[in-house]
Amino acid sequence: MVRFIDEHRDRFGVELICRVLKPAVQGFLTARGYRAAVSRAASARQLRDDLLVPEVARLHAENYGVYGRRKMHALMRRQGWEIGRDQTERLMRLAGVEGVKRSKRMFTTKSDPAAEKPKDLVQRRFTAPGPRRLWVADVTYVATWSGFAYVAFVTDVYSRRIVGWNVAATLKSDILPLRALDMAAWDAGGRLDGLVHHADHGSNYLAVVYTDRIEELGAKPSTGTVGDSFDNALAEAVNGLYKTELIRQRGPWRTVEQVELATLEYVWWWNNQRLHGELDMRTPIEVEDAYYADLESANPAPAGQGSR
């Protein structure tokens, strides 16, 4: 109420506002009560709110404006603030921010009935004992003023890290998904021996040029079914979050190149800054770093063969 009077006192005056609203708003301040309130020293809670509300607004904006109460609470704790989840929700209301809501999925899979289909080696079990054991891949699209931009992602199941991606104006196998796979393979050192590569029955993933490249890298191809989100659920989740957190938030999109640049920034944020509930509010990079640190401590290098 004090804030409302502060915002309108120059136009209507304190006395008039209090006189008009007192009968209509139960517990509304009198003019005397207003003056007492504004002359009173701010409470500890008010001082803390004045400090934290801008911080909540800043952190929310820096993370694509998509975090809800759970992730904002985890992020505030990581920043060193001793704060509860309910308090985080209250501060978010004061800051005028809220989490983003997911949209319904659109199907983009186009199957080639004549193509030979690899077996499903995953069977909806999207878990892995470590990085570079199981990758999932899928394609989505973005409408732009100059036509569709198609986006391919390759995601590591263990850490949820996007290890390869590509944006193109075509769905052709040798341009869109193959370049995403090559990026992922390059990041992994060039060989994928023993790794399972899982996708749906999309014709671009069953094309000879793509399946041959998987086998050339030493990986094992695996496919789910057409239009069944459960058989490639993790890849579908990545696509859905990408559309929700970036595409719907930052559109409309003018060109394929604009989508490509925004996707580059988003992938960096996803891997290095975004908190993932499935990873106990850690980032993919933190999860992989912890895995390799544990591996190194369990298998220490022999004397004289330390890191260079």
ABEGO torsion letter per residue (X at the ends): XAAAAAAAAAAAEAAAAAAAAAAABBGBBBAAAAAAAAABBBBAAAAAAAAAAAAAAAAAAAAGGABBAAAAAAAAAAAGBBBBAAAAAAAAAAAGBBBBBBBBBBBABBBBAABBBBBBAAGGBBBBABBGABBBBBBBBBBBAAEBBBBBBBBBAAAGBBABBBBBABABAAAAAAAAAAAAAAAAGGBABGBBBBBBABAAAABAAAAAAAAAAGBBBBBBBBGBAAAAAAAAAAAAAAAAAAAAAAOBBABAAAAAAAAAAAAAAAAAABBBAAAGGBBAAAAAAAAAAAAAAABBBBBGABBX
